[in-house]
Amino acid sequence: MGAALAYQYEYESYEFINGEEYMMARPSYEHMRIEGNIFGMFDRYLRGKRCRPAFEVDVYLSDEDHVIPDVVIVCNPDIINKKRIEGAPDLVVEILSRSTGKKDRTVKLMTYAKYGVKEYWIVEPAGKSVEVYLLKDGAYDLDNIYYFYPEEEWEDMDDEERTLAESQKTIKVSLYDDFMIDVGDVFYDVD
């Protein structure tokens, strides 16, 4: 096995961060559903624009750092080739699972900041939330946490709670002024 390659077997995927190998479990149906929802929204919005979305693609950040994010947006077409992305995407989405949650919140967060990924989303399926981090001065600031509230929860909220919930409902993607994502659409058809 080459220590500096991100490669995929039929049932196993591997990433390399700081030269260290990390095995990835195959994603669940729920994970793939969320990934498809996000990719679909990105793809529809970005048609005809310079930026391009991709999912589960090898991203070579350096000789020692090769990752396979769930979804990315790349605005520099020069870093995209037929096999992979060679450089930092502008936006990266990671969907948490039991096996990846700690790595996504620590090692990957620091790695993406190090290479200049402008926006990083951590999607939490269990809590139906999306944490959005924006890069400022080489480190991530938590911009906001967006939540999906089922209809029955809206009915039980008072006016103050509804106002707060409204502010956590629409994700503003930083790459374009009019790029908005309803957090409910991220979790569409996910139990």
C-alpha positions in Angstrom: 0.0 0.0 0.0 1.3 3.4 -0.9 1.4 5.7 2.1 0.6 8.8 0.1 -2.4 7.7 -1.9 -6.1 8.0 -1.3 -7.6 4.9 -2.7 -10.8 3.0 -2.7 -11.6 -0.7 -2.6 -15.1 -2.0 -3.3 -16.1 -1.8 0.4 -13.4 0.3 2.0 -12.1 3.8 1.5 -8.9 5.3 2.8 -7.8 8.9 3.5 -4.4 10.2 4.5 -4.1 13.2 6.8 -0.6 14.3 7.8 0.6 11.1 6.2 -1.5 9.0 8.6 -3.9 6.5 7.1 -7.6 6.5 8.1 -10.0 3.8 6.9 -13.5 4.9 6.2 -16.6 2.8 6.6 -19.2 2.6 3.8 -21.9 5.3 4.3 -25.4 4.3 5.4 -28.5 4.9 3.3 -29.4 8.0 5.5 -25.9 9.4 4.9 -26.2 8.9 1.2 -29.6 10.5 1.1 -28.4 13.6 2.9 -25.3 13.7 0.6 -27.6 13.4 -2.5 -29.9 16.2 -1.2 -27.0 18.6 -0.7 -25.3 17.7 -4.0 -28.5 18.2 -5.8 -29.1 21.6 -4.4 -25.6 22.7 -5.1 -25.7 21.3 -8.6 -29.0 23.1 -9.5 -27.8 26.4 -8.2 -24.3 26.3 -9.7 -25.4 25.4 -13.3 -24.0 27.9 -15.6 -21.7 29.4 -12.9 -17.9 29.1 -12.6 -18.0 27.0 -9.4 -18.7 23.2 -9.6 -20.0 20.7 -7.1 -18.7 17.1 -6.7 -19.3 14.3 -4.2 -17.0 11.5 -2.9 -14.1 12.6 -5.0 -10.5 12.3 -4.1 -9.1 15.7 -3.0 -5.3 15.9 -3.0 -4.5 18.9 -0.7 -0.7 18.0 -0.6 1.5 14.9 -0.9 0.6 13.9 2.6 -3.1 15.0 2.7 -5.6 13.2 0.6 -9.2 13.2 1.6 -12.6 12.1 0.3 -15.1 14.6 1.5 -18.8 13.9 1.1 -19.6 17.0 -1.0 -17.4 19.9 -2.3 -17.7 23.0 -4.3 -14.7 24.1 -6.4 -14.5 27.5 -8.0 -11.1 27.2 -9.6 -11.5 24.8 -12.6 -7.7 24.6 -12.9 -7.5 22.2 -9.9 -10.0 19.7 -11.3 -8.9 16.9 -13.5 -10.6 13.7 -14.7 -9.5 11.7 -11.7 -9.5 14.1 -8.8 -9.2 17.6 -7.3 -5.7 18.8 -6.7 -5.9 21.7 -4.3 -8.3 23.1 -1.8 -12.1 23.2 -2.6 -13.9 26.4 -1.7 -16.5 24.6 0.4 -16.4 21.2 2.0 -19.3 19.2 3.5 -18.7 16.3 5.9 -21.7 14.3 7.1 -21.0 12.8 10.5 -21.2 9.2 11.4 -20.2 7.3 14.5 -16.9 6.3 13.0 -16.0 9.7 11.5 -17.5 12.3 13.9 -14.4 12.9 16.0 -12.1 13.1 13.0 -14.4 15.4 11.1 -14.6 17.8 14.1 -10.9 17.9 14.8 -8.3 16.5 12.4 -10.3 17.4 9.2 -11.4 20.8 10.5 -7.8 21.8 11.2 -6.6 20.3 7.9 -9.2 22.1 5.8 -8.4 25.4 7.6 -4.7 24.8 7.0 -5.2 24.5 3.2 -7.6 27.5 3.0 -11.0 25.9 2.5 -13.2 29.0 2.8 -16.4 27.3 4.2 -16.8 24.0 6.0 -20.1 22.3 6.9 -20.5 19.6 9.5 -23.8 17.9 9.0 -25.2 16.0 12.0 -27.9 13.5 10.9 -29.1 12.5 14.4 -29.7 16.1 15.5 -30.7 17.3 12.0 -28.3 20.2 12.2 -25.7 21.8 10.0 -22.7 23.7 11.6 -21.2 26.2 9.2 -17.6 27.4 9.7 -16.1 30.3 7.8 -12.3 30.7 7.4 -11.0 33.9 9.0 -7.3 34.7 9.4 -6.4 31.0 8.8 -8.8 29.5 11.4 -12.5 28.6 11.4 -15.1 30.6 13.2 -18.5 29.0 13.8 -20.8 31.2 11.7 -24.0 29.5 12.8 -25.7 26.2 13.5 -28.8 25.5 11.5 -31.6 23.1 12.7 -34.4 21.3 11.0 -37.5 21.5 13.2 -40.4 19.1 12.4 -43.9 20.7 12.0 -45.0 19.5 15.5 -42.1 21.3 17.1 -43.0 24.6 15.4 -46.5 24.3 16.9 -45.1 24.0 20.4 -42.8 27.1 20.1 -43.6 30.5 21.6 -42.9 33.7 19.6 -39.3 34.1 20.9 -38.5 30.4 20.1 -40.0 30.8 16.6 -37.9 33.9 15.9 -34.7 32.1 16.9 -35.8 29.0 14.9 -36.4 31.1 11.8 -32.8 32.5 12.0 -31.5 28.9 12.0 -33.6 27.7 9.1 -31.9 29.1 6.0 -28.2 28.5 5.3 -26.5 31.4 3.5 -23.7 29.9 1.4 -20.8 32.4 1.5 -19.6 31.9 -2.1 -22.6 33.8 -3.7 -24.8 36.6 -2.3 -28.0 34.8 -3.3 -27.1 31.2 -2.6 -29.5 30.0 0.1 -30.3 26.5 1.3 -33.3 25.6 3.4 -32.0 23.2 6.1 -35.2 21.2 5.8 -34.1 20.4 2.2 -30.8 19.0 3.5 -32.8 16.4 5.6 -35.6 15.8 3.0 -36.9 12.2 3.2 -34.6 11.4 6.1 -36.2 9.9 9.2 
